[in-house]
Amino acid sequence: MTATAKAKSTCPQCPQPGDKGEWYHFFAMVFDVKKARELAEGEEIVHVTAAQLVQYGIRGERLAPTARTFKVGLAGVNEDHLQHIPVEALDRPLLFATLPTLVVGAANHVLIDGSHTATIKVRRGDEKIAAVILSPELSRECCERGWQEMARGFSRRARQSR
């Protein structure tokens, strides 16, 4: 086994043999990333800037050697995992889901796939980075758990604020 293969086999963020899927957790919500990627096929590609990604939480500089993980929103980016990202993954657009909201015209997005790719692209100086923003309908379709609870929570808060 090569050193790279051994590192991947022990990396908690690398896919392992027998993995049935890839999931992104956001509070009580669980998104099926594989299904989201399938739903994203043919959707409009937009571009986000490196500055927007930094504002979102992507770090433009490497962490101190003693730190291994930093948070992007609520997801961690593992510095050691960055070297395991396959080159072909850098060609895929980042994938954002649209979260439920009661505010007409407002949208909240969460990066459900591509935080490590975004980190690599920001650090190498890419200015415009391809992304797909799933519609609320497609986001709901790939959300395996928590959509109703999140929507009900927004609805309850709206009633209480009246």
C-alpha positions in Angstrom: 0.0 0.0 0.0 1.4 3.4 -1.0 1.7 6.2 1.6 -1.1 8.1 -0.1 -3.4 5.1 -0.1 -2.6 4.4 3.5 -3.4 8.1 4.4 -6.7 7.9 2.5 -7.6 4.7 4.2 -7.2 6.3 7.7 -8.6 9.7 6.8 -12.1 10.1 8.4 -13.3 12.3 5.4 -12.1 10.1 2.5 -14.7 7.7 1.1 -14.1 4.2 2.4 -14.8 0.9 0.7 -18.4 -0.1 1.4 -19.6 3.5 2.0 -23.2 3.6 0.9 -23.4 7.4 0.4 -22.1 10.8 1.3 -24.1 13.0 3.7 -24.0 16.6 4.8 -25.4 17.5 8.2 -26.8 21.0 8.9 -28.4 21.2 12.3 -31.3 18.6 12.1 -31.1 18.5 8.3 -29.3 15.7 6.5 -28.6 16.1 2.8 -27.8 13.2 0.5 -24.9 14.6 -1.4 -24.8 11.9 -4.1 -28.5 12.5 -4.8 -27.9 16.3 -4.8 -25.1 15.9 -7.4 -27.5 13.9 -9.6 -30.2 16.5 -9.3 -27.7 19.3 -10.1 -26.9 17.7 -13.5 -28.0 20.2 -16.1 -28.8 23.0 -13.6 -27.4 26.5 -14.2 -23.8 27.0 -13.2 -23.2 30.3 -11.5 -19.9 31.8 -10.2 -19.0 32.8 -6.7 -16.0 34.8 -6.0 -13.1 33.9 -3.7 -14.0 36.9 -1.6 -17.6 35.5 -1.1 -16.2 32.2 -0.1 -13.8 33.7 2.4 -16.8 35.7 3.8 -18.7 32.4 4.0 -15.8 30.9 6.1 -13.3 29.4 3.6 -9.8 30.1 4.8 -7.4 31.6 2.4 -4.3 30.6 4.4 -3.2 27.4 5.9 -3.8 26.8 9.6 -1.0 26.8 12.1 0.7 23.3 12.1 -0.9 22.5 15.4 -4.5 23.1 14.1 -6.0 20.5 11.8 -9.6 21.5 11.2 -11.4 24.8 10.7 -15.1 25.4 10.5 -16.9 26.5 7.3 -20.4 27.4 8.4 -21.0 24.3 10.5 -18.8 21.9 8.5 -15.2 21.3 9.2 -12.4 21.4 6.6 -9.6 19.1 7.5 -6.2 20.4 6.4 -4.8 16.9 6.1 -7.7 15.9 3.8 -7.0 18.6 1.3 -4.1 16.6 -0.2 -6.6 13.7 -0.8 -9.0 15.7 -3.0 -8.8 14.1 -6.5 -7.9 16.4 -9.4 -11.2 15.6 -11.2 -13.1 16.9 -8.1 -11.6 20.3 -8.8 -13.5 20.4 -12.1 -16.9 19.9 -10.4 -18.9 23.0 -9.4 -19.5 23.6 -5.7 -22.9 22.6 -4.6 -25.2 24.8 -2.5 -28.6 23.8 -1.1 -31.3 26.5 -0.6 -32.7 26.3 2.9 -36.4 26.9 3.7 -37.3 30.4 4.7 -40.5 32.4 5.2 -39.1 35.7 3.9 -40.3 36.3 0.4 -37.3 37.0 -1.9 -34.8 35.9 0.7 -32.6 32.8 0.3 -30.2 31.1 2.6 -27.7 28.7 1.1 -25.5 26.1 2.7 -22.5 24.6 1.0 -23.3 20.8 1.0 -20.4 19.7 -1.2 -17.1 21.2 -2.1 -15.8 22.9 1.0 -12.3 21.3 0.5 -12.4 22.1 -3.2 -13.3 25.7 -2.4 -10.4 25.9 0.0 -8.0 24.6 -2.6 -9.3 27.1 -5.2 -9.3 30.1 -2.9 -5.7 29.3 -1.8 -4.4 28.9 -5.4 -5.9 32.3 -6.3 -9.0 31.4 -8.4 -11.2 34.5 -8.5 -14.4 33.0 -10.0 -15.5 29.5 -8.8 -18.2 27.5 -10.5 -21.2 26.6 -8.3 -24.7 25.2 -8.6 -27.3 26.5 -6.3 -30.1 24.0 -6.0 -33.6 25.4 -6.0 -35.7 25.0 -2.8 -37.6 22.2 -4.5 -34.4 20.3 -5.5 -32.9 21.0 -2.1 -35.9 19.5 -0.4 -35.7 16.5 -2.6 -32.2 15.7 -1.6 -32.8 16.4 2.1 -33.3 13.0 3.7 -34.2 14.4 7.2 -35.1 17.6 8.9 -36.7 19.7 6.1 -40.2 19.7 7.7 -38.8 20.4 11.1 -36.8 23.4 9.8 -39.8 24.7 7.9 -42.1 24.2 11.0 -39.5 26.0 13.1 -39.6 29.0 10.8 -43.4 28.9 10.7 -43.6 28.8 14.6 -41.2 31.7 15.0 -43.2 33.8 12.4 -46.4 33.2 14.4 -44.7 34.1 17.7 -43.3 37.4 16.3 -46.8 38.7 15.3 
